[in-house]
Amino acid sequence: MKHLAFFFSSKSLLSTFIGLLFPLITQAGEVITSDANGNELRYTYDTDDGPATFAGVNSLASTEVIVANSITDDDGNNHLVTAVGRSAFQDQRTITTITFGEALETIANDYWVFYNCSALKRMVLPGVNYPFQTNPYLNSGIVLVVHPDLVETYQTNSFTSSYRIIAYGAATEVTITTT
């Protein structure tokens, strides 16, 4: 028992031991890349073959942000971007348009995701998943451009029914008025 106590009393030995026991759990990474408009965007992932999360904006070169549908890490592994993380767009006051990829499944259940995005006027959500788990607290005049099969879902869901909804690829706008 003395030997075991000595083994665990050293921080570096303990870290090595944990690293040997759980090598796959501790593998996480970050990718920083630019979108087509020159905005520097940050993504995170937990495993070599798992999905990625849009984590935030490092710097803006344009008021229009395009969140990737997938990213490639330094080892050449491809990760679908299926989520938007907590506070991902917080205090990005100059962004007017955000376009997400088709792989998006969820936007963090967090009041701060779009907090202080005062210039945001348009959000493009072309995927077949309804990503909002809670009220996104978007500007009242925002237009949501959504997959045609989800127009009714956005119109009837209490989180998004007060926003203007346009079917992705449609030439006209549909304005929803709630009573």
Secondary structure by P-SEA (a helix, b strand, c coil): caaaaaaaccaaaaaaaaaaaccccccccccccccccbbbbbbbbccccbbbcccccccccccbbbbbcccccccbbbbbbcccccccccccccccbbbbcccccccccccccccccccccbbbbccccccccccccccccbbbbcccccaaaaaccccccccbbbcccccbbbbbbcc
